[in-house]
Amino acid sequence: MPTENKKYTFDKLQMYFGEDYTINDADGNPNIVIHQPKIWDIVTFGENRFYGMLNIFITNPTAFRVPLWKAGIDWTKTSDYELFWQLLLQSNLTPEMSKLIFGDLDFTKFNLYKRQNEVNGEIMEDIILVNQEQQVLIDENIYTHMACYLRTMFNIFPKVEKAKGRTTKEWMIEEDIQKAKEQKPQESMLLPMISFCLNHPGFKYKKEELKNMGIVEFNDSVQRLLIYESTGALMKGMYSGFVDTSNINREEFNFMRDYSQKS
């Protein structure tokens, strides 16, 4: 479970066991508490609805480059944080919609403010979101911390694509538009993984037991079973003489290897 920002490190063991995670403010006070949903929580809430809500917090400008471009905004000059507060303020994200992750935190209560700070003798200005009623503040650092944690928890890391020159950017936008026209209706992301696990002899949980698995434990099980299959096939090929293992990394034979290190 990698994080794309080395500034933040998370306790993977606590995450695996579904512990709540608290993000503190600049003064070290508890600011935002993140809860981990179980598989059945997502199923009963509605998978598409849930991931649509989650996307507000974990997406990036590359994923939104077509609507940004059509609005006259260059995605390569837009930060994740700028996109986040724009999406949030347009979303009417009620506590009922975000409760599985954020409990009773009310995102409809956040308003946009400009904040001035003195940095090396210069007055710098930034954008912050403030929920005065619940006394919660989100600035770029807090958002980045939150986004990194959620991306790690759900094992979803949006692709980042930059481009130089307007011609290249327009070509990428046109390609995205064509792909969108050919895209099939959205299907369940969880169903193939759930079916894979329940039908795999190495998965020890029954369907009713799986319902109570946290999303991190479940995603870990999927990745671990995939390692089990690929490593087992590699070893069979090696012992049968059908696979030349001289150029294969020895770590590929380790069933307990850290799958987050793969490229």
C-alpha positions as CSV (number, residue, x, y, z in Angstrom):
1,M,0.0,0.0,0.0
2,P,2.2,2.9,-1.2
3,T,1.7,6.5,-0.7
4,E,2.7,8.9,-3.4
5,N,3.8,11.6,-0.9
6,K,6.8,10.6,1.2
7,K,5.9,13.3,3.8
8,Y,3.2,11.0,5.2
9,T,3.7,7.6,6.6
10,F,0.9,5.4,8.0
11,D,0.8,2.5,10.4
12,K,-0.2,-0.3,7.9
13,L,-0.9,-2.7,10.8
14,Q,-3.4,-0.4,12.4
15,M,-4.9,0.3,8.9
16,Y,-5.2,-3.5,8.3
17,F,-7.2,-3.9,11.6
18,G,-9.5,-1.0,10.7
19,E,-8.4,1.5,13.4
20,D,-9.7,5.0,13.1
21,Y,-7.2,7.6,11.9
22,T,-7.0,11.1,13.2
23,I,-5.5,14.0,11.3
24,N,-4.4,16.9,13.5
25,D,-4.4,20.6,12.8
26,A,-1.3,22.7,12.7
27,D,-1.4,23.1,16.5
28,G,-1.6,19.3,17.0
29,N,-5.2,19.2,17.9
30,P,-7.5,16.5,16.5
31,N,-9.1,17.9,13.4
32,I,-10.5,15.1,11.2
33,V,-11.2,11.5,12.1
34,I,-11.3,8.9,9.2
35,H,-13.2,5.7,9.7
36,Q,-12.7,2.6,7.6
37,P,-15.8,1.0,6.0
38,K,-16.4,-2.7,5.9
39,I,-17.4,-4.5,2.7
40,W,-21.0,-4.7,3.7
41,D,-21.1,-1.0,4.5
42,I,-20.2,-0.2,0.9
43,V,-22.6,-2.8,-0.5
44,T,-25.6,-1.5,1.5
45,F,-24.7,2.2,0.9
46,G,-24.4,1.5,-2.9
47,E,-21.0,0.9,-4.5
48,N,-21.2,3.5,-7.2
49,R,-22.6,6.1,-4.9
50,F,-19.9,5.4,-2.3
51,Y,-17.0,5.6,-4.8
52,G,-18.5,8.7,-6.4
53,M,-18.3,10.3,-2.9
54,L,-14.8,9.0,-2.3
55,N,-13.6,10.4,-5.7
56,I,-14.1,13.9,-4.5
57,F,-11.3,13.4,-2.0
58,I,-8.9,11.2,-3.9
59,T,-9.1,12.3,-7.6
60,N,-6.7,14.6,-9.3
61,P,-6.7,17.1,-12.2
62,T,-5.5,14.5,-14.7
63,A,-8.7,12.6,-14.2
64,F,-10.7,15.8,-14.7
65,R,-8.7,17.3,-17.5
66,V,-11.5,17.3,-20.1
67,P,-14.1,19.3,-18.0
68,L,-11.3,21.6,-16.7
69,W,-10.1,22.2,-20.3
70,K,-13.6,22.9,-21.5
71,A,-13.9,25.5,-18.7
72,G,-10.7,27.1,-19.8
73,I,-8.5,25.7,-17.1
74,D,-5.2,24.0,-17.8
75,W,-5.1,20.8,-15.7
76,T,-1.3,20.9,-15.6
77,K,-1.5,24.2,-13.7
78,T,-4.1,23.0,-11.2
79,S,-3.3,21.4,-7.9
80,D,-5.1,18.4,-6.4
81,Y,-6.2,20.8,-3.6
82,E,-7.7,23.4,-5.9
83,L,-9.7,20.7,-7.7
84,F,-10.8,19.3,-4.4
85,W,-12.3,22.4,-3.0
86,Q,-14.0,23.2,-6.3
87,L,-15.6,19.7,-6.4
88,L,-16.5,19.8,-2.7
89,L,-18.3,23.2,-3.0
90,Q,-20.3,22.0,-6.0
91,S,-21.2,18.6,-4.5
92,N,-23.6,19.3,-1.6
93,L,-21.9,16.5,0.2
94,T,-24.2,15.8,3.2
95,P,-23.2,13.8,6.3
96,E,-25.5,11.0,5.2
97,M,-23.3,10.7,2.1
98,S,-19.9,10.9,3.7
99,K,-20.7,9.2,7.1
100,L,-19.0,5.9,6.3
101,I,-15.6,7.7,6.2
102,F,-16.1,10.9,8.1
103,G,-18.9,10.2,10.6
104,D,-20.9,13.3,11.5
105,L,-18.6,15.8,9.9
106,D,-20.8,18.1,7.8
107,F,-19.1,19.1,4.5
108,T,-22.0,21.4,3.6
109,K,-20.9,23.7,6.5
110,F,-17.5,24.5,4.9
111,N,-16.9,27.9,3.4
112,L,-14.0,29.2,1.5
113,Y,-11.7,31.8,3.0
114,K,-8.4,33.5,2.1
115,R,-5.7,33.3,4.8
116,Q,-2.6,35.4,5.2
117,N,0.6,34.1,6.6
118,E,4.0,35.7,7.1
119,V,6.7,33.5,5.5
120,N,10.3,34.8,5.7
121,G,9.1,38.3,6.1
122,E,6.7,38.1,3.2
123,I,2.9,38.0,3.4
124,M,1.6,34.9,1.7
125,E,-2.0,34.2,0.9
126,D,-3.7,30.8,0.6
127,I,-7.2,29.3,0.3
128,I,-8.7,27.4,3.3
129,L,-12.0,25.7,4.0
130,V,-13.5,26.3,7.4
131,N,-16.5,24.7,9.1
132,Q,-17.0,27.1,11.9
133,E,-19.9,25.2,13.4
134,Q,-17.8,22.1,14.0
135,Q,-14.5,24.0,14.3
136,V,-12.8,22.1,11.5
137,L,-10.3,23.6,9.1
138,I,-8.9,22.1,5.9
139,D,-5.9,23.7,4.2
140,E,-3.7,22.3,1.5
141,N,-1.5,20.4,4.0
142,I,-4.5,18.8,5.8
143,Y,-6.1,17.9,2.5
144,T,-2.9,16.3,1.1
145,H,-2.6,14.3,4.3
146,M,-6.2,13.2,4.1
147,A,-6.0,12.3,0.3
148,C,-2.8,10.3,0.8
149,Y,-4.4,8.3,3.6
150,L,-7.6,7.6,1.7
151,R,-5.7,6.6,-1.5
152,T,-3.6,4.2,0.6
153,M,-6.6,2.8,2.4
154,F,-8.5,2.1,-0.8
155,N,-5.4,1.3,-2.9
156,I,-6.5,3.8,-5.5
157,F,-3.7,6.0,-6.9
158,P,-4.9,8.2,-9.7
159,K,-2.6,8.5,-12.7
160,V,-0.7,11.8,-13.1
161,E,-0.1,13.0,-16.7
162,K,1.6,16.3,-17.6
163,A,2.2,17.7,-21.0
164,K,4.1,20.6,-22.6
165,G,2.7,22.7,-25.4
166,R,-0.9,23.4,-26.3
167,T,-0.9,21.0,-29.3
168,T,0.1,18.1,-27.1
169,K,-2.5,19.0,-24.5
170,E,-5.2,19.3,-27.1
171,W,-4.3,15.9,-28.5
172,M,-4.6,14.4,-25.1
173,I,-8.0,16.0,-24.5
174,E,-9.3,14.8,-27.8
175,E,-8.1,11.3,-27.1
176,D,-9.9,11.3,-23.7
177,I,-13.1,12.5,-25.4
178,Q,-12.9,9.6,-27.9
179,K,-12.3,7.1,-25.1
180,A,-15.3,8.4,-23.2
181,K,-17.5,7.8,-26.2
182,E,-16.3,4.2,-26.4
183,Q,-16.5,3.6,-22.7
184,K,-18.9,0.9,-21.5
185,P,-21.4,1.5,-18.7
186,Q,-19.8,1.4,-15.3
187,E,-19.7,-2.1,-13.8
188,S,-19.0,-3.2,-10.2
189,M,-15.4,-2.9,-9.2
190,L,-15.8,-5.0,-6.1
191,L,-17.8,-7.9,-7.5
192,P,-15.0,-9.5,-9.6
193,M,-12.7,-9.3,-6.5
194,I,-15.3,-10.7,-4.2
195,S,-16.1,-13.5,-6.6
196,F,-12.4,-14.3,-7.0
197,C,-11.8,-14.5,-3.3
198,L,-14.9,-16.6,-2.5
199,N,-14.0,-19.1,-5.3
200,H,-10.3,-19.4,-4.4
201,P,-9.4,-22.4,-2.2
202,G,-6.9,-20.2,-0.3
203,F,-9.5,-17.8,0.9
204,K,-10.7,-18.9,4.3
205,Y,-13.8,-16.6,4.7
206,K,-17.3,-17.5,3.9
207,K,-19.6,-14.9,2.3
208,E,-21.2,-13.9,5.6
209,E,-17.8,-13.5,7.2
210,L,-16.5,-11.4,4.2
211,K,-19.2,-8.8,4.8
212,N,-17.5,-7.8,8.0
213,M,-14.0,-7.4,6.5
214,G,-12.5,-3.9,6.4
215,I,-11.7,-2.7,2.9
216,V,-8.0,-2.7,3.7
217,E,-8.0,-6.4,4.8
218,F,-10.1,-7.3,1.8
219,N,-7.8,-5.5,-0.7
220,D,-4.8,-7.1,1.0
221,S,-6.4,-10.6,0.6
222,V,-6.9,-10.0,-3.1
223,Q,-3.3,-8.9,-3.6
224,R,-2.0,-11.8,-1.5
225,L,-4.0,-14.4,-3.4
226,L,-2.7,-12.9,-6.7
227,I,0.9,-13.2,-5.3
228,Y,0.1,-16.8,-4.3
229,E,-1.0,-17.7,-7.8
230,S,1.8,-15.9,-9.7
231,T,4.6,-17.1,-7.3
232,G,3.2,-20.7,-7.4
233,A,3.1,-20.6,-11.2
234,L,6.7,-19.3,-11.3
235,M,8.0,-22.0,-9.0
236,K,6.2,-24.7,-11.0
237,G,7.8,-23.4,-14.1
238,M,11.2,-23.3,-12.5
239,Y,11.1,-26.9,-11.2
240,S,9.7,-28.2,-14.5
241,G,12.5,-26.5,-16.4
242,F,10.1,-24.5,-18.6
243,V,11.1,-21.1,-17.1
244,D,14.5,-19.5,-17.1
245,T,14.8,-17.9,-13.6
246,S,18.3,-16.5,-14.0
247,N,17.1,-13.0,-14.7
248,I,14.1,-13.1,-12.3
249,N,14.3,-11.1,-9.1
250,R,14.6,-13.5,-6.1
251,E,11.9,-11.4,-4.4
252,E,9.4,-12.7,-6.9
253,F,9.6,-16.1,-5.1
254,N,8.7,-14.6,-1.8
255,F,5.0,-15.3,-1.0
256,M,5.1,-12.7,1.8
257,R,6.7,-9.9,-0.3
258,D,5.5,-6.3,0.0
259,Y,3.2,-6.0,-3.1
260,S,3.2,-2.2,-2.7
261,Q,6.7,-2.1,-4.0
262,K,5.7,-3.3,-7.5
263,S,6.0,-0.6,-10.2
